[in-house]
């Protein structure tokens, strides 16, 4: 497969298919404004910023998106929980 803008060969994880026009692009042209997407107005209305998000499907089949900010908060919360558990462990088993 080749990028439809620059012709760079893309395959596997480096190939991006635009969900608005269906074209295949390299990482540098993956966003609609980088490949002159004919449906860029739809992309702008969607509010997608181009930031990476992880998607998961709920039981109802709806897409649930978790942005990078939410992941950072989850990591910080996990670190705090581990720190508290370490403190409790050290307190209980001190000599």
N, C-alpha and C positions, 0 to 999 in steps of 0.2 A: 504494500500500500504506500502511496505517496501523499504528502500534504498537498491539498488542493490550491494553496497559495504559493508556496516556495518550491514545491516538488521534492522536499526532503523525504527520504524513505523512513516511514514510521511503521512499527509493528508492535504487537503485544501491548505492554503497559504504556508505551510512549505514544500510542495512537489515541486521539480524542475524537469522538463523534459528537458534533453539535446537536443538542436536543431541539434546536429551533429550526435548522435547515437540513440536518442529516449529513452534512459534509464531514469528511475525515481530515484532521489537521494535526500538525506537530505541536509540541508543547508551547512553542512561541506564538502560535496562531489559534489556540484552543478557544479563547474567549470571543464572543460575537463581534466586539468592536475591533478585534485584531484581524479578522478575516472578512470584513465588510459583509456581515451576515444580512441577507435580505429581510430577515425577520427581527432585526435589532430592536424595533419598537416594542415587540412582544417581550423581549429580554429586559428592556428598560422598565416596562410595566410590572414585571415579575418581582423586581426588587433584589434580584440576585446580584451580589457584589463582586463575584469572582474569587472570593475567599473559599478555601477548601472547607467543606463540611462533611461530616459522616452522616450517612443516611441509614435508617433502619425502618422496617415495616412493622406497623402495629398489627394487632390481631384483626382489626377491621380493614387492613390492607392500605391504610394511609401511610404516607411517608413522614417519618419523624426525623427532624434534622437537629443535630447537636453541633453548635459552632465551637470554634477553638476556645473562646472565652469560657464556655461551660466545662470543657475538658480541663482547663487550667484550674478552675475552681474545684473540680473533682479530685485532681491530683493533690492540691493543697489540703483539702479536707482529709484525704487518705494519709498524708504526711502528719497532720495534726493528730489523727487517731493513733497512728503508730507511735508518735512521740508520747502521747498520754499513756498508752499501754506499756511502753518501755519504762516510763516513770513509775507506774504502779508495780511493775515487775521488780524493778530495783528496790522500791520501798518494801515490798513484801518479803524479798529474799536477801535483805541486807544482813550483814553479820554483826 
